[in-house]
């Protein structure tokens, strides 16, 4: 057990260094381009997309809360992480199959991939939180889930800012207002959309849509799972 703790402590340290890296030249250039493109989109469209994603995620958050098991009761971090890895593998494979099916189904099914994959990701985060012993009925734990989501699917600059919000979460969460409407949904949806644009657009292309959907969804869910593991390790190992 001691060897395992040393191993994951080292993994956590490397992950934390990565989260705090400032964006390089190409990252900054890409972000400026995305900001420029977003400035061309009419404000009404931005508001509509923000509202849609907000309601979609709030619906998933509410639904997943009632279908997630109670927090796992064990003192063994190894046992928790073995269970977490099993759930990541399950959702990773499920998302890959879903991506292949929707990618092979043309434009309409390809568009359906967005809400389906989003639901799988949020449900995975709920299960991971519960396996690490955190109560997802707590509103502030659900905000932490959204921050994990942002860490996994955001630009370097935004990711670093989100990470700093999550450091010393026990203290910072005490200062949070109990209103999910105050969450920054606009930044959330723009970062997520910008992160996925290129990969998910390729999924809509005939012939290559199915294999692209399988690979992209597999990698996205794997990345989310590993991000969540380190985000909870940061709280537990402290």
Secondary structure, DSSP 4 states (H G I P E B T S, - for coil): -HHHHHHHHHHHHHHHHHHTPPP-HHHHHHHHHHHHHHHHS-HHHHHHHHHHHHHHHHHHHHHHHTTSPPPP--S-HHHHHHHHHHHHHHHHHHHHHHHHHHHHTHHHHHHHHHHHHHHHHHHHHHHHHHHTT--TTSHHHHHHHHHHHHHHTS-HHHHHHHHHHHTTHHHHHTTS-S-GGGS-HHHHHHHHHHHHHHHHHHHTSTTTHHHHHHHHHHHHHHHHHHHHHHHHHHHH--
